[in-house]
Structures are given as C-alpha cells and as structure tokens.
Amino acid sequence: MASENISDTLEQMIDKHGLLHVLTALDLICTEKVEHIKVNWQDPVTAKPWERASNALYTASKSVEDLGI
C-alpha cells in the first residue's frame, strides 16, 4: 500500500533526523508553498489552507520541542 510506504519513509526519516526536524521541515515546505501560491498564482484562497497547515505544524513542533523528543 502507498500509505505504508509513506509511513515507512517517515519513520526512517524520524529515526535518522528526529521528530522535531521532520516537523520543522514539513512546516518549511508548507510555508514555501504559501509563498509560491501567493507570488505565482496570486491566490490567497488556495494559500490559506497551506498557511493553516504550516501554523499547525509549527505548534506541533514547539510541543515536541518542549517534550525533548
């Protein structure tokens, strides 16, 4: 299954880099998507969910950081 491949890949990345760094990278990807959409498409409606995802990932990364994981 495709989701198993994604899960396995994410687990390997977490094992190698740590959960905090993986979450931070995902946050950065979402932030870059927001900027790309705003600059190239001038579409704030499409950018908004990516911005919300970035904010959620940032919040999650801060919680993980506080846990010391």
N, C-alpha and C positions, 0 to 999 in steps of 0.2 A: 504494500500500500504506500501511496505517496506520503501520507501523514506520518507513517512510521519512519520513512527516510528523513523527513524534516526533523522529527523528534530525535532520531539518532544523531543527525548532524548537529542539532542544537546541544544535545547532551555532550557530544565531543568538544564543541566549542566552549561550553561552560567548564568542562573538566580541564581544558587547556588554558583558558583565559580568565575564568571566574565569572560568576553570575553578574556581578556588578559591571564588568567590562562589556559583557554581551548586551545587557540592558542599555548601557550608555551608547553602544554602537547603534542599536536599534533606534534609540532616541535621535541620534545624529542623522540617521538615514531619513527618518520622518521629517526632521527639521529641514533637511536638504530638499526633500520632496515638496514641502510647503513653499520654499523659496523658488524652486523651479516652476511650480504651477503658477505662482503669483507673477513671476517675471516673464515667463514664456507664454502663458495662456491668459493672463490677467483674469483669473477665475477664482475669486475668493470663496465661492460656494464649494468648489471641489477641494480647495486647500484646507478648508475648515476642519474636516474630519481628520486629516493628517496632522493638523496642529493639535487637535484634541488628543490624538494618539501619542504625539510627542510629549505633551504635558503629562499624560498618564504614565508613560514610561519614565519620565523624569522623576515623578513622585515615587514610582516603584523603586527606582534606583536609589533614591535617598533613603527609603525604608530598608532596603537591602544593605546599604552602607551603614546604617545605624545598627543593624544586626551583626555587622562584622563578617559577613559572608564574602 
